Amino acid sequence: MNNLFVFGKTVSGDAFTDREKDTAKLVSNFQYGVNTFLLSPRRWGTTSLVKKAKGIAENSKLKIVYVDVHLCRSREEFCERFASAVLTQTSTKMEEWMENAKTFLSRFSFGVNASTDPSSEINFKLQFAPQEQSMEDLLQLPERIAKRKKIRVVVCIDEFQQIGYFQNSLQFQTELRSVWQHHESTSYCLFGSKKHMMETFFDDSSKPFYKFGDIFYLQRIPMEYWVKYINDKFRREGKSITAKQATWIVDHVEGNSSYVQQLSWYVFQRTDKKVDNNILSDALTELVEQCTDVFEARTESLTAYQMSLLRCIADGIHTGLSSAKVISRYNLVSSANVNVVKKSLLDKDLISIEKKETYLSDPIMGIWLKRQ
């Protein structure tokens, strides 16, 4: 039986709701070779959207490569993961993959690991030992394959903000831009879960990736889509939830896509026939408790000022954080101190800025803070 509400992983099929306009825009960018920076807060379904667009746009003349660099800790690991994904996902069989590796990576020695399980998808991993410092051969790989096969390639890089943690990160960003900006048959879709850090790559005129492509801000899924989605799921299983109750679920997680799915599931599990207020309350408590260890770990090293500002935002204050009234109420000392604390919380990805208003990056953390 398929999962009724999907969370903690990418969604597809009927678990993917709305995003018709977003999907169409991304598909168009893929088809016309437009570099794209896809920005959104954490857990808004960005990866699911990219994979949805990939499934629609990809064909024999357009290969779309998906690369997750979340675990990469260095430029060498990034390039290894990048080249391995490009080689395997632009080829239809092992012989072609190996031929491309030998042709385009002749200056590198590499090994291949493949799964021995015949039921699993073939997955190759390259272990590069570069003979010289330059990574240009690896970064040129999708363009060279595209031209040789007379196709177009889109490379989608998930958790792209990881390169900001590499040693000599700015130099590496410059290397990437200097190679990728000349590609004619290859375009790039760059996205990640840390919105503020991603924005610094693309909105800062002093950074190499400034104005490299189309900046695409993902918006919340409208309430009406969520209400219909939740109602349909309950009704399909012979259970009842009102539009008001479905709205309550969405409101309490501030439209966060993953949390909407998760809280809906907790409500569904508690419901025999009809949802009531006690079920909603108990389900929300379960969700908060399930996240408590994570929140404790993320806040245990914060200063008193940082915790005070988080509580301020959790109380629903999203503007005027530097006002005398707010400073006095939350013991934040001064407007200068508020600005310093705010920047530190942005850097830690604990808060985000949306249309000049400040929010907690994780809406459930707000509920947790209020219950402390």
N, C-alpha and C positions, 0 to 999 in steps of 0.2 A: 504494500500500500504506500502510495506517495505521501510525503510530508504535507500536512494541511497548511501549516504556516512555516515558512523557511527562514531561519536566521543563523548567523554564525558562518555562513558560506554564501557564495554567489547564487543568485536565483535565476531561474529560467522558466519557460512555459507559462502556465497560468499563475505561478507565484510572482511573476513579473507584472506589475500593475502600472498603468499610465505610461509616462515617458515617451509617448508617441512623437511629440515634436522634438524632444531631445534626441531620440533615436534617429529620426529622419535627418536632423542636422549633422549628427556624427557620421551617419552613413554617407551623406553628401560630401563631407570633408574627406572621408576615406576615398571615395570614388574620384574626386577631383584633385587629390594630392595636396590637401591643405594641412600644414602642420597645426596641431591642436594642443592647447594646454587645457586640460579638463580639471576644474577646481570645485571642490565641495567640502563641507565638514565631514568628519569621520562617520562612517556607517550610513551614508546616504545612498548607497547602491551604485557607486561609480564603476566598480569592476564589473558588476552585473550588466550595466549599461554598455560598457565597451564590448563585452562578450556577445551581447545581444546584437549590437551593430556589426560586429565581426561576422556573425552567422548570416546576417542579411546581405552584407556587401561582398563577401568573399566569393570568388569564382576562379576559373582556370587562368584568367588574365590578371587577377588581382589577389595577391597573397597577403594575408594579414597575420603578422607575427605577434604573439603575446609573450611578454617577458616580465617576470616578477623578480625585482632586485632587492626585495625586503631584507634578505639575509646577507647581502653583499657588504663587505667591510672595507674594500679597497678597490682602486681602479682596475687592478688585475682581475679580481673576482667579478666585477661588473662586466668587463670585456669578455671574460670567459662565458658568463651566463648569456650575454648578448649574442655572441657568435654561435654558441651551441643552439639557442632558440632559432636563430635565423637559418642555420643549416638544416635543422630537422623539420622546421615548419614550412620551408619553401620547397621541400623535396617530397616525392610521393613514394619512394622506396629507398632502401638502404644503399643500394649500389649508386644511386644518384647522389645521395648525401655524401658518401665517401669520396666520390669523384669531385664534388664541389670543394670538399675539405682539402683534398690533395692539390687541386688547381689553384685555389685562392689563398691557401694558408701554407704554402710550400716553405716559408721561412720559419714556421713554427713546428715544434714537435708536439704531438698530442696523443692521448690515449682515449679509448672509448669504453664506456660502461653501458651495457644494455641489460634489461631485465630478462631473466631466464624463464619467467612465468609466461607461457604462451597465451594466457587469457588477458594479460595486461597490455596496455598501450606501450609500444616501443618508446623508450626514453633514453636518449644518448646524452652523455655528459663529456665534455672535453676538458682535459687537464693540460693547459698550455704551459709551455716553458719557453717564453719568448727569447729569442737570441739577441734582441736589442730592445732598448727602452721604449721605442715608439710603438703606440697601439694603433696607428693609422690603418694598417692592413685589416685589423679586426673591425674597425669602425666603418671601413669602406665596403665590408662584405655584402650587405643587402643591396647596395647599388650595383656592385659588380655582378651579383647573381641575377638581379632584375634585367640588366642589359644583356647578359648572356642568354637568358631564357626569353627575352622580349616580353616581359611582363612588368607590372607595377607592384611595388611592395609597400606596405604600411607597417611600421614597427611601433607597437603599443607597449610602453614601459610603465609598469605598475610600481608604486612606491618610489617614484623617481627622486623624491626628496632625500633618499639615502645618500646620494652623492655629496650632499652638504656636510656629511660627517667624515668624508674621506680626508686623508692627509693631502694637503695642497689642493683642496677642493676647487678653488677658483681657477687654478691652472688647468685642472681637468675639465671644468665646464668650458673653458676657452678652447681646449682641444676638441671637445665634442662639437661645439658650434662651428669651428673652423673647417671641420670635415663635413658635417651634415648640411650646412647651408649651401653647399655646391651640388647636392644630390638632385638629380632631375627625375629619376624614376622611383625614388623612395621618399616617403613622407613619414612624419613621426607624430604619435599621440602620447603625450607625457602627462601622468596623473599620479596622485598619491593621497594618503590619508591625513597628512598634516598641511592643512590649507594655508596657514600663515607662512610656513616655510616655503611652500610651493609658490606663493605670491611673491616672495622676495626674489625668486629666480627670474620671474617674468615681468614684474612691475617696476623693478629697480633699474634705472637707466645706466647704472654703473656696472651691472652684471652682464655676462656674455649672452644670456638667453633673452635679453630684453627685446621685445617686439619680434620674436622669432616666428610667431604664428598667431592663430586665432585663439584668444582667451575665452573659454567657454565656462561660465559659471552655472553649475547645476543648481536648480531651484527645488524647493520642497514640492512633493507631490500634493496637489490640491486636496482639501478635505473630502470633497464629494467622491473622489475616486477611492479614497481609503474606506469611507463608509460603505460604499457599494461592495467593495472587495471583501470586507469583513462580513457584511450581511450575507453575501453569496456563499462564503465558505461555511458559515454556521448553518444556513438553510440547507445546503447540500448534504449535511450530515444529520439533518432532522432536529436541529437546535435553533433557538430563537434569541436574537439580540436586537435591541432597538437601535434606531439611528442615533438617538441621544447617547446611548451607552457606547456605541462604536466611536462617536465623536469624543467621548470622555477618554477612551483609550488613546486616541491620536493626540489629543490635547496634553495629556499627562506626560507624553514622551516627546512633545514638541515636534511631532511629525517626523522624527528620526526613523528612517525606513526599517532598519534592523530591529529597533525596539518596538515598533508597531507590530511587527510579525511576532516577536517574542512574547510581548504582553498579551496579544490576542490568543496565542497558544496557551498561556497559563490560564486565561479566562475560560477558554474552550474546555480544557482538561477538568475544570471544576464544575462545569455546567452539565446538569442532567437534561433538562429540557429548556428552561428559560434562565437568562442571566439576571441576577439581582445585584443590588449595591454591595452586599457583603462579599459576593464573588469578585467583583471588581476590586474592592479594597484589599482582599486577601491576595489576589493575583499580583497587585502592585507591590505589596509587602514582600512577596516571594522574589520578585524581580530585584528589588532593592537589596535584599539579603544575599541574593546570588552574586551581586556586584560588590558587596561590602569589602571583601578582602582586597580586591583590585583598588578600590578607592582609598583604603587605608594605606596601601603600599605607595600610591601616587602622592599622598599628602603628608606622609609621616616626616618628610624632611623640609616641609614648607615653614616659612617664618610666620610669626603671629600676624604680621601685616598682610602677607599673602593669603592666609586663611580668612582674615577679616574681609578682604576684597571678594573672595569667593563667596562668602556668606552674604555679602551685600548684593551680589549678582543673583544668588539663589533666592533672595528675598524679592526679586522682580525688578530691581533697579538696573536698567540697561543704559541709561544716559545720565549725564550730570554727575559722574562719579567723582569729579574734582570739586564739586560744590561744597560750600562751608557746612551745609546741613549734613551731607553724607559723610564728610570727613569727621565731623564731631560725633555723629551717631556710631560710626564704626571704628573710631580711634585710629584714623589713618594719617594723622599728624599734619600733612600739608598736601597741596595739589602736586608739588614736585615729587613727593613720595608716592602719591597715587600713580603718577606716570611711570615711575621706576618699577613699582610693583606690577602694574599692568603689563609692561613690556616683558618682565620676567615670566609672568603667567602665559603670555602669548608664546614665548620661546619654549615653554614646557608643554605647549599644546593643551593647556587646561581651559583656556578661554578662546573665543573667536570673535571677530568683528563682522557684523552683517549690516550693511547700510548705516554705518556710523553708530550702531548700537552694539553693546558688548553682551555676549552670552557665554554660558558655560559650554564647553565643547561637548560634554556629556550631560544630557538633561537629567538622567537618573542620579547623577552626582548631586544635583541641586536638591532633589528630594531627600537623599541621604544626609546632606548637610543640615537640612531643616530638622531631621529626626535625631540628630546628635544631641 
